[in-house]
Amino acid sequence: MGYATQLYSQKAEKIEPQALQSLIVETLRDLRFFDGRGYYFIDDMLGRFILLPTAPEYEGLLLPDNQDDTGHFIMRGLIEAARKPAGQGFSAYRWYRPDDPEQMADKLAYVRYFAPFDWLIGAGDYTYEWEQKLQQQLIAQIRNRLIGETGYTAIIDSQGQVLLSLDSRHLELLPVQHHHEVERKAIEQMLFAASQGGGFIRYEWIDGITSEKRSKLALVEPAGYWDWILISTIFEDEVTSIVQHEINMFEESAPDQLRTI
């Protein structure tokens, strides 16, 4: 929007309106952002495509009733958003993915009304891209959080795909069918617990250092988003050690009369 406003203020008195429109369109056509996914588009307030860099064959077409694969009227939504006060012109719809032109995906666009030519100028991005970035950021944060010395939070999805496992990183993104029997049985327990709303489980796991089977305790919690299941897990003998340490500390600090009870 800033580019168009600047060009208009600089050129409005120097060139014909039609030439100025073309200048604005061609200036915005090749601009990209969001790692190359983002671009500017222009429509008029009647529903005509003025600029659509990803599908220039639409430009010039009057399509006020175009719909996405859910039946949502895309152009109507954009025009409605453009009529809102500055800062509020958001419109959600589905549009063809740049990496898969046959498939639509959720998109969020921000548009502003451009009064000189009765246009709306907008830009947007696919929400799945932002979700993927947010997922990566959350996984990176969780990866650095330990519970005691051997505990951590793992993440799986509802199909048993391991997304985060601090002591078994070889499982991350490894196809489920390639899991070893011990891993498969443990993940089946986690999935069952999640299907029941979550809770504590005890299972066998391979120690990444000794390669021996050891018992682990875990709290399984469906995350409620992204099909994630959170597994806060720790080796059982460390829990026993922590509990015993607390008992010893209590006994050492307790009054003499309590020690004889």
ChimeraX commands (.cxc) that place a marker at each C-alpha (Angstrom):
marker #1 position 0.00,0.00,0.00 radius 0.5
marker #1 position 2.83,2.37,0.82 radius 0.5
marker #1 position 4.40,1.87,-2.60 radius 0.5
marker #1 position 1.13,2.70,-4.35 radius 0.5
marker #1 position 0.50,5.77,-2.23 radius 0.5
marker #1 position 4.03,7.04,-2.81 radius 0.5
marker #1 position 3.86,6.52,-6.56 radius 0.5
marker #1 position 0.48,8.21,-6.76 radius 0.5
marker #1 position 1.65,11.28,-4.81 radius 0.5
marker #1 position 4.76,11.54,-7.01 radius 0.5
marker #1 position 3.20,10.92,-10.42 radius 0.5
marker #1 position -0.49,11.92,-10.26 radius 0.5
marker #1 position 0.09,15.33,-11.79 radius 0.5
marker #1 position 2.70,14.17,-14.29 radius 0.5
marker #1 position 1.19,11.20,-16.14 radius 0.5
marker #1 position -2.24,10.04,-17.26 radius 0.5
marker #1 position -4.32,7.97,-14.79 radius 0.5
marker #1 position -4.17,4.83,-16.97 radius 0.5
marker #1 position -0.39,5.05,-17.21 radius 0.5
marker #1 position -0.15,5.59,-13.47 radius 0.5
marker #1 position -2.31,2.54,-12.83 radius 0.5
marker #1 position 0.00,0.44,-15.00 radius 0.5
marker #1 position 3.04,1.84,-13.21 radius 0.5
marker #1 position 1.64,0.88,-9.82 radius 0.5
marker #1 position 0.65,-2.60,-11.01 radius 0.5
marker #1 position 4.02,-3.38,-12.55 radius 0.5
marker #1 position 5.92,-1.95,-9.57 radius 0.5
marker #1 position 4.07,-4.28,-7.21 radius 0.5
marker #1 position 4.07,-7.32,-9.49 radius 0.5
marker #1 position 7.55,-8.63,-8.67 radius 0.5
marker #1 position 7.72,-7.67,-5.00 radius 0.5
marker #1 position 7.95,-10.71,-2.69 radius 0.5
marker #1 position 8.16,-11.33,1.05 radius 0.5
marker #1 position 7.57,-14.17,3.55 radius 0.5
marker #1 position 10.40,-16.20,2.01 radius 0.5
marker #1 position 9.04,-15.59,-1.47 radius 0.5
marker #1 position 5.49,-16.76,-0.75 radius 0.5
marker #1 position 4.00,-13.34,-0.12 radius 0.5
marker #1 position 2.96,-10.91,-2.85 radius 0.5
marker #1 position 0.70,-7.91,-3.40 radius 0.5
marker #1 position -2.60,-8.19,-5.23 radius 0.5
marker #1 position -5.04,-5.57,-6.47 radius 0.5
marker #1 position -8.79,-5.80,-7.17 radius 0.5
marker #1 position -11.29,-3.11,-7.91 radius 0.5
marker #1 position -14.33,-2.62,-5.69 radius 0.5
marker #1 position -16.61,-4.22,-8.28 radius 0.5
marker #1 position -14.73,-7.51,-8.08 radius 0.5
marker #1 position -12.34,-7.26,-11.01 radius 0.5
marker #1 position -8.81,-8.69,-10.79 radius 0.5
marker #1 position -6.29,-5.94,-11.46 radius 0.5
marker #1 position -3.08,-7.63,-10.28 radius 0.5
marker #1 position -2.60,-11.28,-9.34 radius 0.5
marker #1 position 1.10,-12.19,-9.78 radius 0.5
marker #1 position 0.59,-15.91,-9.20 radius 0.5
marker #1 position -2.18,-16.19,-11.82 radius 0.5
marker #1 position -1.94,-13.26,-14.26 radius 0.5
marker #1 position -4.48,-14.93,-16.53 radius 0.5
marker #1 position -7.16,-13.74,-14.07 radius 0.5
marker #1 position -6.20,-10.09,-14.49 radius 0.5
marker #1 position -8.99,-8.07,-16.10 radius 0.5
marker #1 position -11.67,-10.63,-15.27 radius 0.5
marker #1 position -14.74,-9.49,-13.34 radius 0.5
marker #1 position -15.42,-12.26,-10.81 radius 0.5
marker #1 position -17.28,-10.87,-7.80 radius 0.5
marker #1 position -18.75,-14.30,-7.02 radius 0.5
marker #1 position -15.61,-16.46,-7.10 radius 0.5
marker #1 position -15.58,-19.05,-4.33 radius 0.5
marker #1 position -13.04,-21.23,-2.59 radius 0.5
marker #1 position -13.48,-24.96,-2.02 radius 0.5
marker #1 position -15.62,-24.32,1.09 radius 0.5
marker #1 position -18.09,-22.11,-0.76 radius 0.5
marker #1 position -16.77,-18.87,0.75 radius 0.5
marker #1 position -17.07,-15.88,-1.61 radius 0.5
marker #1 position -13.47,-14.72,-1.82 radius 0.5
marker #1 position -13.86,-11.44,-3.66 radius 0.5
marker #1 position -16.87,-10.39,-1.61 radius 0.5
marker #1 position -14.90,-11.00,1.57 radius 0.5
marker #1 position -11.97,-8.91,0.34 radius 0.5
marker #1 position -14.23,-6.03,-0.71 radius 0.5
marker #1 position -15.97,-6.12,2.67 radius 0.5
marker #1 position -12.60,-6.07,4.45 radius 0.5
marker #1 position -11.44,-3.11,2.35 radius 0.5
marker #1 position -14.40,-1.09,3.58 radius 0.5
marker #1 position -13.34,-1.49,7.20 radius 0.5
marker #1 position -11.25,1.12,9.04 radius 0.5
marker #1 position -7.49,0.97,8.51 radius 0.5
marker #1 position -5.95,-1.81,10.59 radius 0.5
marker #1 position -9.10,-3.96,10.58 radius 0.5
marker #1 position -9.21,-5.14,6.97 radius 0.5
marker #1 position -8.51,-8.84,7.40 radius 0.5
marker #1 position -10.15,-11.54,5.33 radius 0.5
marker #1 position -9.74,-15.31,5.69 radius 0.5
marker #1 position -10.29,-17.61,2.74 radius 0.5
marker #1 position -8.71,-20.51,0.87 radius 0.5
marker #1 position -6.52,-20.15,-2.21 radius 0.5
marker #1 position -4.26,-22.33,-4.34 radius 0.5
marker #1 position -0.95,-23.24,-2.71 radius 0.5
marker #1 position 2.16,-22.02,-4.52 radius 0.5
marker #1 position 3.78,-25.45,-4.11 radius 0.5
marker #1 position 0.65,-27.33,-5.23 radius 0.5
marker #1 position -1.48,-25.33,-7.70 radius 0.5
marker #1 position -4.23,-27.96,-7.63 radius 0.5
marker #1 position -4.79,-27.73,-3.87 radius 0.5
marker #1 position -6.27,-24.89,-1.81 radius 0.5
marker #1 position -5.10,-23.99,1.68 radius 0.5
marker #1 position -6.20,-21.53,4.37 radius 0.5
marker #1 position -4.98,-18.02,3.79 radius 0.5
marker #1 position -5.26,-14.75,5.70 radius 0.5
marker #1 position -5.03,-11.46,3.81 radius 0.5
marker #1 position -4.89,-7.85,4.91 radius 0.5
marker #1 position -6.35,-5.30,2.49 radius 0.5
marker #1 position -6.68,-1.51,2.35 radius 0.5
marker #1 position -8.92,0.64,0.23 radius 0.5
marker #1 position -7.02,2.71,-2.35 radius 0.5
marker #1 position -9.36,5.61,-3.03 radius 0.5
marker #1 position -7.69,7.22,-6.09 radius 0.5
marker #1 position -8.66,4.30,-8.34 radius 0.5
marker #1 position -11.41,2.65,-6.23 radius 0.5
marker #1 position -9.11,-0.32,-5.67 radius 0.5
marker #1 position -8.30,-2.61,-2.83 radius 0.5
marker #1 position -4.65,-3.53,-2.38 radius 0.5
marker #1 position -3.76,-6.51,-0.25 radius 0.5
marker #1 position -1.17,-9.02,0.83 radius 0.5
marker #1 position -1.39,-12.25,2.76 radius 0.5
marker #1 position 0.13,-15.58,3.62 radius 0.5
marker #1 position -0.93,-19.16,4.09 radius 0.5
marker #1 position -1.69,-19.97,7.71 radius 0.5
marker #1 position -0.06,-23.41,7.50 radius 0.5
marker #1 position 3.28,-21.72,6.91 radius 0.5
marker #1 position 2.95,-19.70,10.12 radius 0.5
marker #1 position 1.74,-22.76,12.03 radius 0.5
marker #1 position 4.78,-24.72,10.88 radius 0.5
marker #1 position 7.10,-21.93,12.02 radius 0.5
marker #1 position 5.32,-21.69,15.37 radius 0.5
marker #1 position 5.54,-25.46,15.79 radius 0.5
marker #1 position 9.27,-25.38,15.12 radius 0.5
marker #1 position 9.74,-22.57,17.65 radius 0.5
marker #1 position 7.76,-24.41,20.34 radius 0.5
marker #1 position 9.63,-27.65,19.72 radius 0.5
marker #1 position 12.94,-25.79,20.05 radius 0.5
marker #1 position 11.82,-24.29,23.36 radius 0.5
marker #1 position 10.55,-27.58,24.76 radius 0.5
marker #1 position 13.71,-29.41,23.66 radius 0.5
marker #1 position 15.80,-27.31,26.04 radius 0.5
marker #1 position 13.67,-27.99,29.13 radius 0.5
marker #1 position 14.72,-30.86,31.37 radius 0.5
marker #1 position 12.79,-32.53,34.16 radius 0.5
marker #1 position 15.37,-33.52,36.75 radius 0.5
marker #1 position 18.41,-35.13,35.15 radius 0.5
marker #1 position 16.80,-37.64,32.76 radius 0.5
marker #1 position 13.31,-36.24,32.28 radius 0.5
marker #1 position 11.96,-34.15,29.44 radius 0.5
marker #1 position 8.78,-33.49,27.47 radius 0.5
marker #1 position 8.31,-35.50,24.28 radius 0.5
marker #1 position 5.75,-34.85,21.55 radius 0.5
marker #1 position 3.92,-37.35,19.36 radius 0.5
marker #1 position 0.89,-36.97,17.13 radius 0.5
marker #1 position -2.28,-39.05,17.16 radius 0.5
marker #1 position -0.80,-41.44,14.58 radius 0.5
marker #1 position 2.20,-42.21,16.80 radius 0.5
marker #1 position 4.64,-40.09,14.82 radius 0.5
marker #1 position 7.42,-38.87,17.12 radius 0.5
marker #1 position 7.99,-35.14,16.72 radius 0.5
marker #1 position 10.31,-34.62,19.70 radius 0.5
marker #1 position 12.23,-37.11,21.83 radius 0.5
marker #1 position 15.26,-35.79,23.64 radius 0.5
marker #1 position 16.96,-39.11,24.38 radius 0.5
marker #1 position 15.80,-40.86,21.18 radius 0.5
marker #1 position 16.22,-38.27,18.47 radius 0.5
marker #1 position 16.53,-41.01,15.86 radius 0.5
marker #1 position 12.76,-41.44,16.20 radius 0.5
marker #1 position 11.95,-37.89,15.19 radius 0.5
marker #1 position 10.15,-38.01,11.85 radius 0.5
marker #1 position 11.07,-41.70,11.48 radius 0.5
marker #1 position 8.06,-43.49,9.92 radius 0.5
marker #1 position 5.97,-45.27,12.54 radius 0.5
marker #1 position 6.38,-48.63,10.82 radius 0.5
marker #1 position 10.16,-48.43,11.43 radius 0.5
marker #1 position 9.86,-48.25,15.22 radius 0.5
marker #1 position 11.36,-51.10,17.22 radius 0.5
marker #1 position 9.05,-53.27,19.31 radius 0.5
marker #1 position 9.88,-51.56,22.62 radius 0.5
marker #1 position 9.25,-48.12,21.11 radius 0.5
marker #1 position 6.09,-49.26,19.38 radius 0.5
marker #1 position 4.58,-50.73,22.56 radius 0.5
marker #1 position 5.42,-47.61,24.56 radius 0.5
marker #1 position 3.87,-45.31,21.98 radius 0.5
marker #1 position 0.76,-47.52,21.84 radius 0.5
marker #1 position 0.39,-47.01,25.60 radius 0.5
marker #1 position 0.75,-43.25,25.13 radius 0.5
marker #1 position -1.86,-43.18,22.37 radius 0.5
marker #1 position -4.30,-45.20,24.45 radius 0.5
marker #1 position -3.81,-42.94,27.47 radius 0.5
marker #1 position -4.36,-39.87,25.27 radius 0.5
marker #1 position -7.55,-41.38,23.85 radius 0.5
marker #1 position -8.82,-41.65,27.43 radius 0.5
marker #1 position -8.09,-38.00,28.13 radius 0.5
marker #1 position -4.53,-38.45,29.39 radius 0.5
marker #1 position -2.97,-39.60,32.65 radius 0.5
marker #1 position 0.07,-41.34,34.12 radius 0.5
marker #1 position 1.56,-44.45,32.55 radius 0.5
marker #1 position 4.53,-46.73,33.23 radius 0.5
marker #1 position 6.40,-48.23,30.29 radius 0.5
marker #1 position 9.67,-49.71,29.12 radius 0.5
marker #1 position 12.15,-47.64,27.12 radius 0.5
marker #1 position 15.66,-48.06,25.76 radius 0.5
marker #1 position 18.32,-46.07,27.62 radius 0.5
marker #1 position 20.11,-44.04,24.97 radius 0.5
marker #1 position 23.43,-44.36,26.85 radius 0.5
marker #1 position 23.46,-47.98,28.02 radius 0.5
marker #1 position 21.10,-49.40,25.36 radius 0.5
marker #1 position 19.34,-51.32,28.16 radius 0.5
marker #1 position 15.60,-51.42,28.83 radius 0.5
marker #1 position 14.56,-49.28,31.78 radius 0.5
marker #1 position 11.22,-48.34,33.29 radius 0.5
marker #1 position 9.89,-44.85,32.76 radius 0.5
marker #1 position 6.99,-42.91,34.24 radius 0.5
marker #1 position 5.13,-40.36,32.13 radius 0.5
marker #1 position 2.23,-37.96,32.23 radius 0.5
marker #1 position 0.36,-38.09,28.93 radius 0.5
marker #1 position -1.59,-34.97,27.95 radius 0.5
marker #1 position -3.42,-34.27,24.68 radius 0.5
marker #1 position -2.28,-30.77,23.74 radius 0.5
marker #1 position -5.61,-29.79,22.20 radius 0.5
marker #1 position -4.03,-28.33,19.06 radius 0.5
marker #1 position -2.09,-29.49,16.00 radius 0.5
marker #1 position -2.99,-33.10,16.80 radius 0.5
marker #1 position -0.15,-33.10,19.35 radius 0.5
marker #1 position 0.21,-35.27,22.46 radius 0.5
marker #1 position 2.63,-34.12,25.16 radius 0.5
marker #1 position 4.56,-36.75,27.12 radius 0.5
marker #1 position 6.33,-35.55,30.28 radius 0.5
marker #1 position 8.60,-38.51,30.97 radius 0.5
marker #1 position 11.38,-39.52,33.36 radius 0.5
marker #1 position 13.19,-42.75,34.28 radius 0.5
marker #1 position 11.48,-44.41,37.23 radius 0.5
marker #1 position 14.65,-44.95,39.25 radius 0.5
marker #1 position 15.34,-41.20,39.20 radius 0.5
marker #1 position 11.86,-40.57,40.62 radius 0.5
marker #1 position 12.53,-43.14,43.32 radius 0.5
marker #1 position 15.83,-41.46,44.09 radius 0.5
marker #1 position 14.19,-38.04,44.33 radius 0.5
marker #1 position 11.45,-39.35,46.64 radius 0.5
marker #1 position 13.97,-41.14,48.84 radius 0.5
marker #1 position 16.08,-37.99,49.03 radius 0.5
marker #1 position 13.06,-36.00,50.20 radius 0.5
marker #1 position 12.25,-38.65,52.83 radius 0.5
marker #1 position 15.84,-38.54,54.08 radius 0.5
marker #1 position 15.80,-34.76,54.24 radius 0.5
marker #1 position 12.54,-34.82,56.20 radius 0.5
marker #1 position 13.82,-37.43,58.65 radius 0.5
marker #1 position 17.02,-35.50,59.26 radius 0.5
marker #1 position 15.17,-32.27,59.95 radius 0.5
marker #1 position 12.25,-33.73,61.90 radius 0.5
marker #1 position 12.03,-33.27,65.69 radius 0.5
marker #1 position 13.21,-36.20,67.79 radius 0.5
marker #1 position 9.69,-37.08,68.96 radius 0.5
marker #1 position 8.54,-37.54,65.34 radius 0.5
marker #1 position 11.42,-39.86,64.53 radius 0.5
marker #1 position 10.28,-42.29,67.25 radius 0.5
marker #1 position 6.68,-42.48,66.03 radius 0.5
marker link #1:1,2 radius 0.2
marker link #1:2,3 radius 0.2
marker link #1:3,4 radius 0.2
marker link #1:4,5 radius 0.2
marker link #1:5,6 radius 0.2
marker link #1:6,7 radius 0.2
marker link #1:7,8 radius 0.2
marker link #1:8,9 radius 0.2
marker link #1:9,10 radius 0.2
marker link #1:10,11 radius 0.2
marker link #1:11,12 radius 0.2
marker link #1:12,13 radius 0.2
marker link #1:13,14 radius 0.2
marker link #1:14,15 radius 0.2
marker link #1:15,16 radius 0.2
marker link #1:16,17 radius 0.2
marker link #1:17,18 radius 0.2
marker link #1:18,19 radius 0.2
marker link #1:19,20 radius 0.2
marker link #1:20,21 radius 0.2
marker link #1:21,22 radius 0.2
marker link #1:22,23 radius 0.2
marker link #1:23,24 radius 0.2
marker link #1:24,25 radius 0.2
marker link #1:25,26 radius 0.2
marker link #1:26,27 radius 0.2
marker link #1:27,28 radius 0.2
marker link #1:28,29 radius 0.2
marker link #1:29,30 radius 0.2
marker link #1:30,31 radius 0.2
marker link #1:31,32 radius 0.2
marker link #1:32,33 radius 0.2
marker link #1:33,34 radius 0.2
marker link #1:34,35 radius 0.2
marker link #1:35,36 radius 0.2
marker link #1:36,37 radius 0.2
marker link #1:37,38 radius 0.2
marker link #1:38,39 radius 0.2
marker link #1:39,40 radius 0.2
marker link #1:40,41 radius 0.2
marker link #1:41,42 radius 0.2
marker link #1:42,43 radius 0.2
marker link #1:43,44 radius 0.2
marker link #1:44,45 radius 0.2
marker link #1:45,46 radius 0.2
marker link #1:46,47 radius 0.2
marker link #1:47,48 radius 0.2
marker link #1:48,49 radius 0.2
marker link #1:49,50 radius 0.2
marker link #1:50,51 radius 0.2
marker link #1:51,52 radius 0.2
marker link #1:52,53 radius 0.2
marker link #1:53,54 radius 0.2
marker link #1:54,55 radius 0.2
marker link #1:55,56 radius 0.2
marker link #1:56,57 radius 0.2
marker link #1:57,58 radius 0.2
marker link #1:58,59 radius 0.2
marker link #1:59,60 radius 0.2
marker link #1:60,61 radius 0.2
marker link #1:61,62 radius 0.2
marker link #1:62,63 radius 0.2
marker link #1:63,64 radius 0.2
marker link #1:64,65 radius 0.2
marker link #1:65,66 radius 0.2
marker link #1:66,67 radius 0.2
marker link #1:67,68 radius 0.2
marker link #1:68,69 radius 0.2
marker link #1:69,70 radius 0.2
marker link #1:70,71 radius 0.2
marker link #1:71,72 radius 0.2
marker link #1:72,73 radius 0.2
marker link #1:73,74 radius 0.2
marker link #1:74,75 radius 0.2
marker link #1:75,76 radius 0.2
marker link #1:76,77 radius 0.2
marker link #1:77,78 radius 0.2
marker link #1:78,79 radius 0.2
marker link #1:79,80 radius 0.2
marker link #1:80,81 radius 0.2
marker link #1:81,82 radius 0.2
marker link #1:82,83 radius 0.2
marker link #1:83,84 radius 0.2
marker link #1:84,85 radius 0.2
marker link #1:85,86 radius 0.2
marker link #1:86,87 radius 0.2
marker link #1:87,88 radius 0.2
marker link #1:88,89 radius 0.2
marker link #1:89,90 radius 0.2
marker link #1:90,91 radius 0.2
marker link #1:91,92 radius 0.2
marker link #1:92,93 radius 0.2
marker link #1:93,94 radius 0.2
marker link #1:94,95 radius 0.2
marker link #1:95,96 radius 0.2
marker link #1:96,97 radius 0.2
marker link #1:97,98 radius 0.2
marker link #1:98,99 radius 0.2
marker link #1:99,100 radius 0.2
marker link #1:100,101 radius 0.2
marker link #1:101,102 radius 0.2
marker link #1:102,103 radius 0.2
marker link #1:103,104 radius 0.2
marker link #1:104,105 radius 0.2
marker link #1:105,106 radius 0.2
marker link #1:106,107 radius 0.2
marker link #1:107,108 radius 0.2
marker link #1:108,109 radius 0.2
marker link #1:109,110 radius 0.2
marker link #1:110,111 radius 0.2
marker link #1:111,112 radius 0.2
marker link #1:112,113 radius 0.2
marker link #1:113,114 radius 0.2
marker link #1:114,115 radius 0.2
marker link #1:115,116 radius 0.2
marker link #1:116,117 radius 0.2
marker link #1:117,118 radius 0.2
marker link #1:118,119 radius 0.2
marker link #1:119,120 radius 0.2
marker link #1:120,121 radius 0.2
marker link #1:121,122 radius 0.2
marker link #1:122,123 radius 0.2
marker link #1:123,124 radius 0.2
marker link #1:124,125 radius 0.2
marker link #1:125,126 radius 0.2
marker link #1:126,127 radius 0.2
marker link #1:127,128 radius 0.2
marker link #1:128,129 radius 0.2
marker link #1:129,130 radius 0.2
marker link #1:130,131 radius 0.2
marker link #1:131,132 radius 0.2
marker link #1:132,133 radius 0.2
marker link #1:133,134 radius 0.2
marker link #1:134,135 radius 0.2
marker link #1:135,136 radius 0.2
marker link #1:136,137 radius 0.2
marker link #1:137,138 radius 0.2
marker link #1:138,139 radius 0.2
marker link #1:139,140 radius 0.2
marker link #1:140,141 radius 0.2
marker link #1:141,142 radius 0.2
marker link #1:142,143 radius 0.2
marker link #1:143,144 radius 0.2
marker link #1:144,145 radius 0.2
marker link #1:145,146 radius 0.2
marker link #1:146,147 radius 0.2
marker link #1:147,148 radius 0.2
marker link #1:148,149 radius 0.2
marker link #1:149,150 radius 0.2
marker link #1:150,151 radius 0.2
marker link #1:151,152 radius 0.2
marker link #1:152,153 radius 0.2
marker link #1:153,154 radius 0.2
marker link #1:154,155 radius 0.2
marker link #1:155,156 radius 0.2
marker link #1:156,157 radius 0.2
marker link #1:157,158 radius 0.2
marker link #1:158,159 radius 0.2
marker link #1:159,160 radius 0.2
marker link #1:160,161 radius 0.2
marker link #1:161,162 radius 0.2
marker link #1:162,163 radius 0.2
marker link #1:163,164 radius 0.2
marker link #1:164,165 radius 0.2
marker link #1:165,166 radius 0.2
marker link #1:166,167 radius 0.2
marker link #1:167,168 radius 0.2
marker link #1:168,169 radius 0.2
marker link #1:169,170 radius 0.2
marker link #1:170,171 radius 0.2
marker link #1:171,172 radius 0.2
marker link #1:172,173 radius 0.2
marker link #1:173,174 radius 0.2
marker link #1:174,175 radius 0.2
marker link #1:175,176 radius 0.2
marker link #1:176,177 radius 0.2
marker link #1:177,178 radius 0.2
marker link #1:178,179 radius 0.2
marker link #1:179,180 radius 0.2
marker link #1:180,181 radius 0.2
marker link #1:181,182 radius 0.2
marker link #1:182,183 radius 0.2
marker link #1:183,184 radius 0.2
marker link #1:184,185 radius 0.2
marker link #1:185,186 radius 0.2
marker link #1:186,187 radius 0.2
marker link #1:187,188 radius 0.2
marker link #1:188,189 radius 0.2
marker link #1:189,190 radius 0.2
marker link #1:190,191 radius 0.2
marker link #1:191,192 radius 0.2
marker link #1:192,193 radius 0.2
marker link #1:193,194 radius 0.2
marker link #1:194,195 radius 0.2
marker link #1:195,196 radius 0.2
marker link #1:196,197 radius 0.2
marker link #1:197,198 radius 0.2
marker link #1:198,199 radius 0.2
marker link #1:199,200 radius 0.2
marker link #1:200,201 radius 0.2
marker link #1:201,202 radius 0.2
marker link #1:202,203 radius 0.2
marker link #1:203,204 radius 0.2
marker link #1:204,205 radius 0.2
marker link #1:205,206 radius 0.2
marker link #1:206,207 radius 0.2
marker link #1:207,208 radius 0.2
marker link #1:208,209 radius 0.2
marker link #1:209,210 radius 0.2
marker link #1:210,211 radius 0.2
marker link #1:211,212 radius 0.2
marker link #1:212,213 radius 0.2
marker link #1:213,214 radius 0.2
marker link #1:214,215 radius 0.2
marker link #1:215,216 radius 0.2
marker link #1:216,217 radius 0.2
marker link #1:217,218 radius 0.2
marker link #1:218,219 radius 0.2
marker link #1:219,220 radius 0.2
marker link #1:220,221 radius 0.2
marker link #1:221,222 radius 0.2
marker link #1:222,223 radius 0.2
marker link #1:223,224 radius 0.2
marker link #1:224,225 radius 0.2
marker link #1:225,226 radius 0.2
marker link #1:226,227 radius 0.2
marker link #1:227,228 radius 0.2
marker link #1:228,229 radius 0.2
marker link #1:229,230 radius 0.2
marker link #1:230,231 radius 0.2
marker link #1:231,232 radius 0.2
marker link #1:232,233 radius 0.2
marker link #1:233,234 radius 0.2
marker link #1:234,235 radius 0.2
marker link #1:235,236 radius 0.2
marker link #1:236,237 radius 0.2
marker link #1:237,238 radius 0.2
marker link #1:238,239 radius 0.2
marker link #1:239,240 radius 0.2
marker link #1:240,241 radius 0.2
marker link #1:241,242 radius 0.2
marker link #1:242,243 radius 0.2
marker link #1:243,244 radius 0.2
marker link #1:244,245 radius 0.2
marker link #1:245,246 radius 0.2
marker link #1:246,247 radius 0.2
marker link #1:247,248 radius 0.2
marker link #1:248,249 radius 0.2
marker link #1:249,250 radius 0.2
marker link #1:250,251 radius 0.2
marker link #1:251,252 radius 0.2
marker link #1:252,253 radius 0.2
marker link #1:253,254 radius 0.2
marker link #1:254,255 radius 0.2
marker link #1:255,256 radius 0.2
marker link #1:256,257 radius 0.2
marker link #1:257,258 radius 0.2
marker link #1:258,259 radius 0.2
marker link #1:259,260 radius 0.2
marker link #1:260,261 radius 0.2
view
